Amino acid sequence: MSDIMKQKFNEKKKARIYKKTDQILNAITTGICVISLDGRITQINDSFLRIHDFGELNVIGKKCDEV
């Protein structure tokens, strides 16, 4: 398998995992916020948005202390 094929395969696999994680998070009624090791918000569920009245685009990628 060429490097490009491996990269495309890994990107598709990562997208499937992200989609499944998103589905699981949004099925939970508790507000959930996923934070990276450097303190940036990487993922949130719909309940988190409702509880904190944030727009997703305003939160994703920001550091916790910025929101």
C-alpha positions in Angstrom: 0.0 0.0 0.0 1.4 3.4 -1.0 1.8 6.2 1.5 -1.0 8.2 -0.1 -3.3 5.2 0.2 -2.4 4.7 3.8 -3.0 8.3 4.5 -6.4 8.3 2.9 -7.3 5.1 4.7 -6.3 6.6 8.0 -8.2 9.8 7.3 -11.4 7.8 6.6 -10.9 5.7 9.7 -10.4 8.8 11.8 -13.6 10.4 10.3 -15.6 7.3 11.1 -14.3 7.2 14.7 -15.1 11.0 15.1 -18.6 10.5 13.7 -19.3 7.5 16.0 -18.0 9.5 19.0 -20.1 12.4 18.1 -23.2 10.2 17.8 -22.5 8.7 21.3 -21.9 12.1 22.9 -25.1 13.6 21.4 -27.1 10.6 22.7 -26.1 11.6 26.3 -28.3 14.2 28.0 -25.5 15.4 30.3 -23.4 18.2 28.9 -20.0 16.9 27.8 -17.0 18.9 26.7 -13.9 17.1 25.3 -10.6 18.9 26.0 -7.2 18.3 24.4 -4.0 18.0 26.4 -3.2 21.6 25.7 -6.5 22.7 27.2 -8.4 23.4 23.9 -12.0 22.3 23.4 -12.1 19.7 20.7 -15.6 18.4 20.9 -18.9 19.1 22.7 -22.3 17.6 22.7 -25.7 19.2 22.0 -26.6 19.2 25.7 -23.5 21.2 26.6 -24.5 23.8 24.0 -28.0 24.0 25.5 -26.8 24.1 29.1 -24.2 26.8 28.5 -25.9 28.6 25.7 -22.9 28.5 23.4 -22.8 28.4 19.7 -20.5 25.4 18.7 -18.4 27.5 16.3 -17.7 29.9 19.2 -16.3 27.2 21.5 -14.5 24.6 19.4 -10.7 25.2 19.3 -10.7 27.7 22.1 -8.9 27.2 25.4 -11.1 26.4 28.4 -10.3 29.7 30.1 -11.4 31.7 27.0 -15.0 30.7 27.2 
